[in-house]
Structure formats: C-alpha cells, structure tokens
Amino acid sequence: MLNILIIGAGGREHALAWKFAQDARVGQIFVAPGNAGTAAMQRVRNIPLTRVEDLLAFAQKENVGLTFVGAEALLVEGIVDTFRAAGLAIFGPDRQAAQLEGSKRFAKDFMQKYGVKTAAYASFRELDAALAYVQDCAYPTVVKASGLAAGKGVVICHNRLEAEAALRAMMESRRFGEAGAEVVIEEFLDGYECSLLSFCDSRAIVPLVSARDHKTIGEGNTGENTGGMGVVAPHPRFGAAEMAAFRRDILEPTLKGIQAEGMDFAGVIFFGLMVNASGVYLLEYNMRFGDPETQAVLPLMQSELLDAVQAALDRRLDDSAFRWQDAHACCVVAASAGYPGEFRTGLPITGLERARFHGLVFIAGAKQECGEMQTSGGRVLNCVGVAPTASEARQQAYDAIAQVQFDGITWRRDIGQ
C-alpha cells in the first residue's frame, strides 16, 4: 500500500485526496495542512505542517511513497529539489521550472526565446520607467504582478489613468506584496480563455480535458479577478482545430524549451490560453493543478490518477496514461461576502449533506470548530455536477449549491452560460 502526502489546503487538494482515495493501492493519505473536507475523509489525515524541512522529515518518518504538491509557493521555494535530493518520489516542477509560474517576466522571456505564441510585453522593476511606458502604449493593456499573487495580480487597464493606478498599487503600495516588486505590461488580447491542464515528464507533455474558468467575482465577467469562481469542462468552444494550433504553437515549443534549459521533472503544466481569430496564444504558465479547474477535471477522469503520476515519474508518459468519461462537469464556487477583498470568517456552514445528494462537494476555505464546519477563507467550497450533457451538469451543480447556507454566501449564477 502506498502512502501519499498532498501539500495544500484548498478545494483542489480535497479533490486530489478524493481521487487518490478511490484507488485500492493507496494506503494512508496525508494532507498538509488540509481543510475541514479532507479532515472528514476516511484514510485521510490532516497534518499541520507548511515548512519544507518539516514536510521532508514527516515524509521520511511516515514512509510516504509519493508526495503531490498542490500549492505553488513551495514549488517556487524548491521543495521538489529537496525531496529528490533525499531520494523521495515527488510530483511537481523543480525550482528552475517552477520559475515559469513564480516569475511572469521569466516566463515571458522563456516564451519569446523558444517561439511560444504569446502577447507582446515589457517588464519593469522601476516605477518611473513603468509609468513612462504607459504614457503612450496601446489601450486596453494588461498590468501583471510578476510574482505569485494567488491568481489576483492581473489588471486590465482601459486608459493611462487606470494603468498608472494599477502600477502604483502594485509597485508603490505593494497591494500584492513582493509579487508586485516587478511588473509585466502586456498587449491586451481579445477572445475567449481556455485552461488546459497537462502532465509533463520533460520528454512529453500530455494535455488533459480542456476547461473554461470564470475568473471575475461578478456575473457577466465583471468586477475584480479572483482565484476562480467556477469552471466547466470540457471547454464548449475549444475543439480539434484549436487543440492542433495549441500543440503546434505552444506545447511543442514549450517542450523544446524545457529540454534545452535542462528542466528535468515530472509534474503539471497548466496552460492559460487566449483564443481568437489569429490563433491560440499563451497567457501564462502555472506549474501545478489549477483551482477550481481540478475540481471539474478530476471527476471526468476514468483512469487512476496514480497511474498517470507514476508514468510521468518513470519518464514514460503518453496519451495512454489517461481515460476520460464522455461527460461534462460544472463546478460552482461558494465564496464569502466581500471576497476577493475583506471578508469575515468563523461563520457556521449548513446544508452540506443535502448538497451532496445533488452533486459532489469539495471543501476549500473551511475548518472544523467546536463540532461544526465554519468558514475560514474567501473561497469556501465547490459544488460539482457531472452528467452526460453540459446543461444537466450545470443543473446538478446549482441544485447542490442552493442547499448550502452560511451568512453572506455568494456565488455566480452564470457559470457555464
């Protein structure tokens, strides 16, 4: 029996634990630090560890045969290098490859070097130089914090005043902390977005089912960016022609760059794409499973996740590692009032058993306190419907989320429309 350690605390990690727990070859599953959802699962135990050295010591002590890193910060810190140096199997990019997510400037330079199709850009570490650049650049334009900002460090600016305000918020006021010490200013691309999670073993990249994320807090794609308010999979508009363009213009040059730079790892590459009449463009790399994309994609996977991970670790990854249901998934996120800004925590959550009658429920920002589940984060939980048609999956997800209650609960009513 294989003991597995999953690192992270969100709905993504609950979904990973849920998927691994279906495999009879898996013994104990540890989630660090986990949440109220993983705490309630059989064969799953939360451990309150977040530092690389503590996680390594735990994995060695508890005979962990596989570590799966969900959250990005420790990847950038180099947890994969540390575990591999100790002879432990770990799924995720090494420190060098993790920079493709950890630094948007590094990622854009990589794309340009290896011919990955992407938007034109400029990067800045000095506020004055960035302010000078936006005086006469084309609008709309996109201002991005270069470092890790939990999916929130992107601002679409429609004029010079908005661009200046975004730059000052990031570089002067440090709205996103040190993530905004450097910024990337990027050409605005119109079209529709697509999330494409993929497995990589440095000799092959295999895409999973496509997904459509809904990033903003407001319906009709309005308001501030969040970590994601809902997902449908597969993407309703991303077909065979788009996949062929993605492979030619993005996947193949990315793989060429990974090999040329000596990035040797088994892990996930999440391609954030923009599709328009001019083709498929890469907006960004994430070097781990997306959240909430994972919660929609994993329920469609018929094959065992462990087999795909092992194939990547053994450097024998190909399309045969995955089998998929001929079905659709819809994930709707329930958030705290005020998210992605200030929000209250410690609010009792009810109705979860009724919700599970209609669909899957993955817990994200919630904890167990005094015998009840309470909110502890901005994105609190995910309700997922899986059905033969997109409309049926959507109905299941919304029937489920309608059963859940906590003070100020908020969700988008237009996921998948």
Buried (B, 14 or more C-beta within 10 A) or exposed (E): EBBBBBBBBBBBBBBBBBBBBEBEEBEBBBBBBBBBBBBBBEEBBBBEBBEBEEBBEBBEEBEBBBBBBBBBBBBBBBBBBBBBEEEBBBBBBBBBBBBBBBBBBBBBBBBEEBBBBBBEBBBBEEBEEBBEBBEEBEBBBBBBBBBBBBBBBBBBBEEBEBBBEBBBBBBEEEBBEEBBBBBBBBBBBEBBBBBBBBBBBBBBBBBBBBBBBBBBBEBEEEBBBBBBBBBBBBBEEBEEEBBEBBBEBBBBBBBEBBEEBEBBBBBBBBBBBBBEEEBBBBBBBBBBBBBBBBBBBBBBBEEBBBBBBBBBBEEEBEEEBBEBEEBBBBBBBBBBBEBBEEBEBEBEBEBBEBBEEBBBBBBBBBBBEEEEBBBBBBBBBBBBBBBEEBEBBBBBBBBBBBBBBBEBBBBBEEBBE
